[in-house]
Amino acid sequence: MSENHVDEDALRTIFTECRQCGTCCKKYRKIVLQPDEVDFISKMGGHVGVDVNMAAIRAQGLEAATVEAKSKGKVYMIHPDDKGCVFLEHRNDKYYCKLYHYRPKTCRGFRCNLADDSFLQLFGGDSAIHLLGQDSYGLPLK
């Protein structure tokens, strides 16, 4: 039985350094939040939402379904339009995060890949939350 091994050198070649192009902050409309980040993002003016489907609302009611979704970590910072994150700022032809040092762990774990969209499709396309919140090797942030 062989062990799964990640070739770290090969994996590093698909990620690039941040170019401050703002694409990631515009493209991904749903960023998973840790429980301790929700109040801060809300107080700073970020849009926070809970992922609740209609079947759960019908079965449990909105309040109970929302509580259950929160307990399962289905709380997100939402970017409701194509302008991107409310904390994204454009200055001198570059994009900056207004709360960079306090940004969510999901954003801290994001690694840029500008090779092509096929790589991102492996992680769910426009909602690439599976890649977010992980280090450049796909491991959870510590």
Secondary structure as UniProt FT lines:
FT   HELIX           8..12
FT   TURN            13..14
FT   HELIX           23..27
FT   STRAND          30..32
FT   HELIX           35..37
FT   HELIX           38..43
FT   TURN            44..45
FT   STRAND          47..50
FT   HELIX           54..60
FT   HELIX           62..71
FT   TURN            72..73
FT   STRAND          75..78
FT   TURN            82..83
FT   TURN            86..87
FT   STRAND          88..91
FT   TURN            92..93
FT   STRAND          94..97
FT   TURN            98..99
FT   HELIX           100..102
FT   HELIX           105..109
FT   HELIX           117..121
FT   TURN            122..124
FT   HELIX           125..127
FT   TURN            129..133
FT   TURN            136..137
//
